[in-house]
């Protein structure tokens, strides 16, 4: 982690026990649903899981007090913390854990997590404080995934589908986290107050105000005005913060990969030749230098450098080679016409609409760079910007897109089966490669690091020949915070928010 001091101007002075955060969309406050980044972030605070991220390589118990793994690595037994209660005062029990995973394992519930946990054969509750998970086979990322997005929800709060519980999901969620919802105003903010019955260390803050601020420039303005305390920003925005000794930037390596995803249900994107050609036609280094100001790493495969030994550093770097790109297009049946556009034998031009969320300068600029670079080889790209929530809800999830520029923030584990395994819940690009499926299955089935490393390195080699997406870069997360804000672990913001009871402002406040 790199700490930098930034400089600035005057600001208002809010209470020193209140933290102000920003998210880019109205959240759905229900952990198994969480279709977007705004929902994920606030749900990390409201809904603890059985486990949570410890540091960059470990997972620690949260709602679980302890756990045991059977010798065949297929049975996990969790002893739950005694005395935990929901925000409404109801006792937390093993029934709630079983209920949550019954929802996760039912695709009809609206959850996007079933691929992560499809390995579960059954969940049993020997008593009110014991939960047993029976797996169909050994599953290496199980504990990590339990601490990622699998927050537990209360069985007593629902009747019918959890996706239909509008009041719970939008304004009155009930969790067991260190902060609970006190007020929710759509399109504006959510106020969280400290949970006096929290099972862990008492929260050091009294309130967290989560503001809905879709535009990154507006977030910068609010940081400068003293209206926010913690945001993640893009490199282009840092210069706008001036020279403020009251602000600091933490540069954190996170398991993210940014990419352009093509809908492979559309015939022109099905050929690996076409996707390799598109990959070769984009100058990633120019995007990293120009858009990301160097605050990103050059990508190789979808497993990022933040995952250490699982990143295949020995594979050849993806080149920028428009001549090779045009040769691959020609092999796939697309040649440049007299107008310079790529066309097939029938004369149909190769082009697509690229969706990107508005208000984020890095993603918008990256989309323009991709558009210009592909236009240079005869591919027509139309950019359509929209609110992030609409992009995900109306286009990505129902697969109504041609292409989109987005990112995955994965768990601290190389398992990507749910993202790129055939017909899996998070495989929004509809990628399908039998060899990739086999390697991803092997990697998640073994607890032997050497076996896993070999499987994931080979998977990245398969990606080089049959790319599931057009990789752009691995960003480093830029966390901008008040210099007096302490207690944040050295994690990406998503994982750090699992520890909000530790956050505090130093004496003297802001």
N, C-alpha and C positions, 0 to 999 in steps of 0.2 A: 504494500500500500504506500502510495506517495502522498505526502501532505504538502499542500501549497497554500500560502497566505494570499488572499485577494483583498483588494482595497475598494472603498466606497463612500457612501454619503449618509446623511441623516435618516432617521427612521422613527416610527412610532414604537412605544414601549408597552407590549402586552404583558399580562401576568407571567411571572417567571416559572409557573408550574403548568403552563399550557403550551403544547407543541402544535404547530400548524404545518400540515403536509398538503401536497397537491396530487391529485390524480386526474387523468384526462377524460374520464367518462363517468356517467352515473353508474354506481355499482349495483350488482345483484348480490345481496348479502346472504349467501347460502353456499357453503364451501364446496359441496359436490358439483354445483353448477358452474360457477366462476368462468364464464366464457371469454373474459377479456382481462386486460392488465389492471384496470381500475378495481374490478371485483376481486381479483386475486390479492391485491395489496391490502385492502381493508379486511378481507376475510382472514388474512394471516394474523391480524390483531384480535378479531372477535372469536375465531374458532380454532383453538389448539387441536393438534392431532395427538396420536399416541406417542409419536416421536417428534423431534424438531432438530434442525441443523445445529451442530455444536460449533465446530470451526469449519475450515474449508474442506476437511477430509473426513469428519466424523459426524455421527448422528447420536443424539442423546434422548433418554426418556423424557416425556412431557406429561401427558395424562396417564401414561403408564408409569408405575413405580419401578418395575423391573420386567425382564422377559427372559425366557429360556427357549433354546432351539434344540430340537430333537437331533439325534445322531444321524438320521437320514436326511436332515435339513429340509423336511417337508412339513413339520409341525412347529408353530410358534405359539407359545403360551405367554400371555401378558397379565401380570398382576396390576390392577388399576390403583391409582392413588385413592386412599380412603378420604372421605370428607369433602370431596369436590362437589360443588353445586352449580347448577345453571344460573344464569343471570336473573331468572324469575324465582330462585330459591329452591327449585326442585332438585332432588339428589341426582347426581350423575352416576349411571350404572353401566354394566356390560350390555344391557338392552340397547342403550343408545349407540354403542359401537356396532353391534350387529345390525341395527336399523340403518345406520349410515352406509355400511358396506352392502346391505341388501339393495340400497338405492344405487350405489356406485356400480354394482354388478348387473343392474337392470337398464339396458340402453333406452327403454321406454320412459325412464324417469327424467330424461333430459340431461343427464350427466355426460361429461366428456372424458371421464376418468376410467371408464370400464376397461379400456385396452391396457392401462397400467396394471390393473388388478385382475385381469381375466384368468390368471394362473390360480386364483383362489378356488378351491373345490367347495369348501363350506366354512362357516363361522359358527362356533358354538359358545354357549355361555354356561359353564359349569356352576357358577354362582354369580352374585351381583357384582363382584369385583374381580372376576376372572374371565378372560376371553381367549379362545383358542382359534387360530387360523390353520386350516388344513389345506396345503397346497398340492396341486397335481404333480408337481416336480420341483426340485430345488430352484430357487429364484433369487439370484444374487442381489438385485436392487431393492428387495422388499422393504427393508428397514429404511432405506433412503427415501423411497416413495411414500412411506407412511409419514415421513417428516416434511414432505414437499407441499402438496396441495390438499392432502387428505384430512382436512379438519373434520371434527366430529360434530354432528347436529343432533338436536334433541328429539327422540322418538315421540314424546308426548305433545309436541307442538304441531304435528301434521295429521291431516285427514286427507287421503287421496294423494295425488302426485305432488312431489315437492316443488316441481316447476310451476304448479298452479297456486302456490301459497303466496299470493302477491303481497299481502301486508307484511308477512314475515320477510320475504325476499327484498322488499324495497324500503321498508321503514321500521319494522319492529322485530329484528332478528334476536334470537336468544342463543348465546354461546356460553363458554366457560372461561374466556380469555381475560386478560388483565384489565381490559377496557370494554365497556358495553355502550350500546347506542342510547343516547339521551334525546337526540333530535335529528331528523333527516328531512332536508328540503331538496326536492328534485331539481337537478340542474344547478345547485348552488353549493351545498355543504352537508356534511354529516358530523355531528358532535358526539364524541365518545367521552364518557366519564369513567373515572377509575372504579374498578370493581372491588368493593370492600371485602368481598368473600373470595377473592382470588386464591387459588390453591398454592401458588408459589410465593416468592418474595413480594411484599406489598409494592404496588406501583409507586414510583417516585414522582411521577407527574399526576396532576389531578384531572387533566383533560387533554384530549387530542382532537383538534379540529381538522377534518379532512375536506379540503376545498376541491370543487370540481372546476379545473382550469385546463381546458383542452389545448390552448395555445401556449407553446413553450415560451414565446416572447412575453406573454402575459405573466408567466411564472417568473421570468427574470425580473420584470418590472415589480412584481410583488416581493421578491427577495430584496430588491434595492430599497423598496418602501418600508421594509420591516414587517411585511404582512405574511410572510412564510418563513419557516425555520429550516426546512429540509426538503430538497428537491433533487431529482436526477436530471441533468441537463446534457445538451449536446455541445461538442467542442466549439461550434460557431457562436454559441451564446456566452461563453466564458468571458470574452473580451468586453461584453456589455456590462459586466459587473464592476468595472473600474478597479480602483485600488483600495479595497475595503479591508482593513485589518480585523474587522469583526466577522468576516466570512472565511471559510476554509473549504478546500476541495480535496476529497479523498478519491483517488483513482484506483478502482478495484477490478481485478480480473474476475470475470464472471463466465459461467457456462452458457454463452449466447452465440447464436449465429444468425446474421442478417442475410436475407436472400430474396430473390424473385422466384415466386412459386408459379408454375404453369399448370393449368388444369389438364391433366393427361387423359381425361375423359373426352377431350376434344382431339379429333384425329391428327391434326398437324403437330401436336405436341407429344404424340405417343412414341415416335421414333427416338431412340437414344442418340442417333446421328444428329438430329435437329437440336436436341438439348445440349449436346457437346458443342455444336457449332455456336449456339447462343452463348455458351459459357466462354468460349475462346474469343468472342467478339467484344467482350467487356473488359475495360482496363481498370482492374481493381486497385492497382497502386495509385492511379490518378485519383480515384475516389477516396482512398485512405488518406492521401496527402492533401487533396483539395477540400473535400467535404469534412472528413474526420480530423483534419489537422494533425495527423499522425497518431491519434488516440485510438488505434485499432490495430489488430494483427492481420496479416495476410492469410486468407483461408486456404485450406487444403481439402477437407471434407466437412461433413456436418458435425463431426466431433471436434470441439474447439480445443485450442492450446491450453485453456484453463483446466482441462481434465488430465494434464500431465502425461503420464506414461501411455495413456490410451490414445493420445493424439499421434498420428502416423507422420512424424517429422521427416522420415526418410523417403517418403514418396516425392516424385518430381513435382515441383511447383506448377500450379495451373498457369500456363502462359497466356499472354495477350497476343493473339496471332490471327489477324483478319484473313490472311491468305488461306490458312488451314481451315478457318471457319467457313469460307466460301466453298472450299473443296468438299467439306462434309455436307454442306447444304446441297451441292450438286449431286453428291452420291445419294442423298435422300430425295432427289427429284426436284430441287428448287434451284433455278438459275436466274441470273440478273437479265432483265429485259432492256430494251433500248432506253426506257425511262429510268433505269438504274434500280428498279425495284425487283426483289426476288419474286419469281412466279413459278407455279408448277406447270405441267404440260397443258393443262386446260386454260392457262392464262390467269388463274387466280393469284392475286398478290398475297404475300406473307405479311401479316400484320396482326396486331392485337391491342386491346385496351389494358393498360396497366393501372391498377387501383393502388392508391396510397392515402394514408390518413393525413388530413390537413392540420397545420399548426405545428408540425415538427420540421424545422428547417433541414436537418440532416437527411431525413428520409425523403423530403420533397426534392432536395438538391440531388440526392443519389438517384432518384427516379428520373430527373432531367438528364443526368449523365448517362444513364442506361439508354434513355430515349435517343440521345444524340449519337452515342457510339453504335447502336444498332442501326440507326438511320444511315450511318456511313457505309454499311454493307448492304443496304437495300431493304431493311426491315422497317415497316411503318408502325410506330408505337404512338398511341393516343393516351395521354395521362388523364385520369379521372380522380380528383381528390375529394374526400368526404370525411365526415366524422368517423373516428376510429370504431366506436360502438356499432355504427351502421355498416362499416366495412366488414367487420367480423360477423355480425348477426345476419345481415341481409345478403352477403355475398360469399364469404369464406366458408362458414359452417354449412350452408345449404349447397355449396359447390356451384354457385351461379356466376363464377368469375372466369375470365380467360387467364389473367395473370394479376398478381398483387405483389407489392413489396412490403415485407413484414419481417418478423423475427421470432425465433423460439428461445425462451429462457428455460433450459432444461434442469432437471435435478443434478446434484453433484455426483452423477454416475453416468457412465457412457451408454447405458441402455437407451436406444432410440426406437425400439420396436413399435411403440404406439404412434410415433411420428412418421415412420417410413416402412413399416411392415404392411404387407398387402391387406387392404380392407380394415385397417385399424382406425380407431375413433378420431385420432388427431392427424391422420394422413389426408389432409385437405387437398393435396395435389394429386391424389389417386395414383401414387407411384406403386409399381409392382415389379419386383425382380425376385425370382425364386432363390437365386444364390444369396442375395441380400437377406431375404427372409430367413434362410438357413443359418447364416452367420449371426444375425441379430438374435435368433432363438438360442443358438449355442452360447453366445455371450451372456445372456441373461440366465441361462440354466446352470452355469458353473460358478462356484464360489472361489475357484482357483484363479488368482490374478494373472498367472501366465497364460492360462487357457483363454481367459477373457481378453487379454491384451492381443493375443494372436488373432482372435476372432474379429475384434474391432479394427485392427490394422488391415486385415483382409477386406473387411466391409468398406473401408475407405478406398481401397484399391478398386473395388467394384464400382463405387461411386464415380471414380475418375472415368470409367468407361461408359457408365449408364447413370449420369447425374440425376438425382431426384429433384434437385432445385438448382438455380443459378446462384451460387454463393457469392456474396459481396465482401464481407469482412467479419471478424470477431471483434466487437467493440470492447473497450474498457469502460466500465460504468463510472461516470463522473458524478459523485455525490457532493452537492453543495450544501453546507450547513452553517448555522451560527457557530462561531468559535467556542462559545460557552456551552454548547450542547455536547454532552458526554454519554458514555454508556453503550454506544453502538458497537457491536462486534464487527470484526473485519470481514464482512460478508457483503454480497450484493444486497440491495435494498429489500428485495422480496424475502430473503432469508433473515436479514437483520430485524425485520418487523415481527418475527417470531419471539423477539426478546424485548418488547417495548416496556416491560415492567422495569427494565434496567436503565432506561433513558432518563436523563436529568439535565438541568441547567446548573452550571457551577454557581457558587455563591456570588451574589451581585447580579444574577440573571443575565439578561442580554446586555 
